């Protein structure tokens, strides 16, 4: 008599496990396409000048005497904006979407701070922020919005 109840209990446990796995996943939808395109724009921004003639990838590699803030932004933008986004889109985990949303938000702050520091602390005739730094900061702003939308939707 207990055999049918054992089968039902086992079936109930399986359903709960499936429900738990589904709740951990995201469906990025159209925001996933926006995220993918913005990641490509961010990668392209690393090839453009960030500080004077120095490209973003050179800042990442440790170009001398450019300051700490542009280099900090390269690490956060690359880590959260490129690698984090790629990992979150490929695994579709809700927790990674939140990490990307918060990390890209931190990246926005460091990017704006890097642009501001290049404009404010310059002597006459100094080197200001390049188009790549501005473009990367705008790309990270878009990524922050896209990841926030994806993380908050939780379909």
C-alpha positions as CSV (number, residue, x, y, z in Angstrom):
1,X,0.0,0.0,0.0
2,X,2.9,2.4,0.6
3,X,4.4,1.8,-2.8
4,X,2.1,4.3,-4.7
5,X,2.8,6.9,-2.0
6,X,6.6,6.4,-2.4
7,X,6.3,6.9,-6.1
8,X,4.3,10.1,-5.5
9,X,6.8,11.4,-3.0
10,X,9.7,10.7,-5.5
11,X,7.8,12.4,-8.3
12,X,7.1,15.4,-6.0
13,X,10.8,15.7,-5.1
14,X,11.7,15.6,-8.8
15,X,9.3,18.3,-9.6
16,X,10.7,20.5,-6.8
17,X,14.2,20.0,-8.1
18,X,13.1,21.0,-11.6
19,X,11.3,24.1,-10.2
20,X,14.4,25.1,-8.3
21,X,16.6,24.8,-11.4
22,X,14.1,26.8,-13.5
23,X,14.0,29.6,-10.8
24,X,17.8,30.0,-11.0
25,X,17.7,30.6,-14.8
26,X,17.1,33.8,-16.8
27,X,15.7,34.4,-20.2
28,X,17.5,37.5,-21.5
29,X,15.3,37.9,-24.6
30,X,15.9,41.1,-26.6
31,X,18.1,42.5,-23.8
32,X,20.4,39.6,-24.5
33,X,21.0,40.8,-28.0
34,X,21.5,44.4,-26.7
35,X,24.0,43.0,-24.2
36,X,25.9,41.0,-26.9
37,X,26.2,44.0,-29.3
38,X,27.3,46.3,-26.4
39,X,30.0,43.8,-25.4
40,X,31.3,43.9,-29.0
41,X,31.3,47.8,-28.8
42,X,33.2,47.6,-25.5
43,X,35.8,45.3,-27.0
44,X,36.1,47.7,-30.0
45,X,36.6,50.6,-27.5
46,X,39.7,48.8,-26.1
47,X,41.3,49.3,-29.5
48,X,40.7,53.0,-29.6
49,X,42.7,55.8,-27.9
50,X,41.9,56.2,-24.2
51,X,44.4,58.6,-22.9
52,X,46.0,60.7,-25.7
53,X,47.3,58.2,-28.3
54,X,47.4,55.3,-25.8
55,X,44.8,52.6,-26.6
56,X,42.7,50.9,-24.0
57,X,44.5,47.6,-24.3
58,X,47.8,49.4,-23.7
59,X,46.3,50.9,-20.5
60,X,45.3,47.4,-19.5
61,X,48.8,46.2,-20.1
62,X,50.2,48.9,-17.8
63,X,51.2,51.9,-19.9
64,X,53.4,54.1,-17.7
65,X,52.3,57.4,-16.2
66,X,48.6,57.4,-17.1
67,X,47.2,57.2,-13.7
68,X,45.5,54.6,-11.6
69,X,41.9,55.4,-12.6
70,X,42.0,54.6,-16.3
71,X,43.7,51.3,-15.5
72,X,41.2,50.5,-12.7
73,X,38.4,51.1,-15.3
74,X,40.0,48.7,-17.8
75,X,40.0,45.9,-15.2
76,X,36.4,46.5,-14.1
77,X,35.1,47.0,-17.7
78,X,36.9,43.9,-19.0
79,X,36.0,41.8,-16.0
80,X,32.4,42.6,-15.6
81,X,31.5,44.0,-19.0
82,X,33.2,41.5,-21.2
83,X,34.0,38.3,-19.3
84,X,31.1,38.5,-16.8
85,X,28.6,39.2,-19.6
86,X,29.8,36.4,-21.7
87,X,29.7,34.0,-18.7
88,X,26.2,35.2,-17.6
89,X,24.8,34.9,-21.2
90,X,26.2,31.5,-21.7
91,X,25.1,30.0,-18.4
92,X,21.9,32.0,-18.0
93,X,22.2,32.0,-14.3
94,X,20.2,34.6,-12.4
95,X,22.9,35.2,-9.8
96,X,25.5,36.0,-12.5
97,X,23.1,38.5,-14.1
98,X,23.0,40.3,-10.7
99,X,26.8,40.2,-10.5
100,X,27.0,41.7,-13.9
101,X,24.5,44.4,-13.1
102,X,26.2,45.5,-9.9
103,X,29.7,45.0,-11.4
104,X,28.9,47.1,-14.5
105,X,27.4,49.7,-12.1
106,X,30.7,49.9,-10.3
107,X,32.4,50.1,-13.7
108,X,30.3,53.1,-14.6
109,X,31.5,54.9,-11.5
110,X,35.2,54.1,-12.2
111,X,34.8,55.1,-15.9
112,X,33.2,58.4,-15.1
113,X,35.9,58.9,-12.4
114,X,38.6,58.1,-14.9
115,X,37.2,60.6,-17.4
116,X,36.8,63.3,-14.7
117,X,40.4,62.7,-13.5
118,X,41.8,63.2,-16.9
119,X,40.0,66.5,-17.3
120,X,40.4,68.0,-13.9
121,X,44.0,67.1,-12.9
122,X,45.7,68.1,-16.1
123,X,48.2,70.9,-16.4
124,X,48.0,73.3,-19.4
125,X,48.3,71.3,-22.6
126,X,47.9,67.9,-20.8
127,X,46.4,64.8,-22.3
128,X,42.6,64.4,-21.8
129,X,40.4,61.4,-22.2
130,X,40.2,59.8,-25.6
131,X,37.2,58.6,-27.6
132,X,37.8,55.0,-26.5
133,X,37.5,55.8,-22.8
134,X,34.3,57.8,-23.4
135,X,32.9,55.1,-25.6
136,X,33.8,52.3,-23.1
137,X,32.1,54.2,-20.3
138,X,28.9,54.7,-22.4
139,X,29.0,51.0,-23.3
140,X,29.2,50.0,-19.6
141,X,26.3,52.4,-18.9
142,X,24.2,50.5,-21.5
143,X,25.4,47.1,-20.0
144,X,24.4,48.2,-16.5
145,X,20.9,49.0,-17.7
146,X,20.6,45.8,-19.7
147,X,21.8,43.6,-16.9
148,X,19.6,45.3,-14.4
149,X,16.6,44.8,-16.7
150,X,17.4,41.1,-17.1
151,X,18.1,40.5,-13.4
152,X,14.9,42.3,-12.3
153,X,12.7,40.5,-14.9
154,X,13.3,37.0,-13.6
155,X,11.0,35.2,-15.9
